[in-house]
């Protein structure tokens, strides 16, 4: 079983969906992931949002970082932290350290709100600003922080928070 299959199995074990639906969701994720791996992420923002909506939703908060190369292609989607129903601990140092290890030039932060409401908390905004400062010092670009809710996503860049 691949890492993605294990992650998928863990994410869906509590979801009230059938085995057939799980297969469809898994296959859709794989198609979106292939698309993101082959194409510049920022040339298809809807593909990023679709991928995040499929990947990040869950019963507990999860914090992912999409690490990108110079051409904005996906290097890696890393789940750096898993939390509770209303909190996920994020350490900016670990976000930046992993970016340097991967030789990334840019990143997109993504996390979910299991409550379904993707509006950012003050803690979300503060943490994003801390990571942005670190990115500036290290020469990395923080493209966005996307918060995934039920049925919609919020972009902190679009809201003027980045």
N, C-alpha and C positions, 0 to 999 in steps of 0.2 A: 504494500500500500504506500503510495507516494505521500509526501508531506501535505499536499493539497487535499488528497483524499482523506487523510487523517483529520485535518482541520475541518473539512466538510462534514465528516461523520460526527465530530464533536459538536459542531454548531447545530446540527439538525437532530440530535438525539432527543431533544426536548420539544421540538416543533411538532404541532399537531397536523402533520402532512403525511400523505401516503408514501410508500416506497417508490411508486411510479413518479410522483411529484418530485421526490428527492433526486431521482435520476435526471429528470428534466432540468431542475435547478443546477445540478452539478454540470451537466453538459453546457448549459447557457453560460455558466461561469468560465468554463474552459474556452468557449468561443470568444468571450470578451477578453479573457486573459491573453489569448493568442493575438487578438487584434491589438491590444495594448503593447504587447511585446514586439509587434512588427511595425507599428506606426507611431509617429510622434504623439505623445499623450495630449499635448495642448492643441493639436490640430483637430481633435475630436473630443471636445469637452463632454458631450453627451455620453460618449463611450466610457469616460472616466466616471461620470455620475451613475451610469447603469452598473458598471463594475462594482463601485462602492456600495450601491444599494443592495446588490446581491451578496456581496462578500461580508459586509460589516454589520448587518442587522443581527440582533440576538437578544437574549434575555438578560444579559449582563453587559456593562460597558466594555468595549474593546477599543484600543488605540492602535491604529495602523499608520505606517509611513510608507508612501510610495516614493522610492528613491529613483531618480531619473538621471540619464546621462546628458551630455552636452546638446544632443539633438532632441531632448525631452522624450526619449524612449524609456520605457520602464526597465530598470535594472532589477529591482526587487520590491515586492510587497511584503513588508514585515509587520507582524503583530508584536508590538513591543510591550504591551501591557494588557492584562485582563483584570477587570475590577468587579464591582458589585452592581446592583440594579441602578445605582445613581452616582457612582464615582469610579474613576479609574486613575490610579497613580501614574503620572508621567514625569520622567526625569529628563529635562532638556539635554543634559550631558550625554545620556545614552542615545538620544535621537541623533545628536551631532556626531558622536563617536562612530556610530554605525554608518552614517553617511560618508565619513572619511574612509572607513574600512572598505566601503564599496566603490570608492572613487566617484561618488555621485557629485553632480554639479548643482542639482536642484532637488527639491522635495515637496510633496503634498502631504499634509497631515490629514488624517481621517479618523473620526471616531463616531460611535453611535450613541443615541439616547434611547434606551429601551422603553422609556415612557411613551415614545412616539413623537414627542415635541422636540424638533431639532433646534430650537432657539438656544443660542450659546449662553452659558452661565458666565458670571464674572470670572470664575476660575478658568474657564475655557479661554477667555480673552486674555487674561494675565499670562497664562502658560504659553499661548501663541506668541505674545509679544516677547517673552523671554527667549523662546526658540528663534524668533526672527532676529533678535540682537546677536545671538550666537552665530547664526547663519551669516550675518553681515561681517562679523569679525573673521570668520573662516572662509569667506568668499563663496558661500553657498547661496542659492536663491530659494526663498520660500515662496512658492507659487500660490498656495492657498491652504486653508484649513476648512475641510468639509465636515459638517455634522449631519449624520444620517438619522432621519426619523422614520415614521411610518407614512409612506406616500409622498414624502418630499425630503429634500436636502437643503441645507443652508451653507452658503459660501461666505466665510468671513471676509474674503477679498471683496466680494460683491457688496457686502455691507459696509465697506470702508474701514474694517478693523485691522487690516494688514497694510 
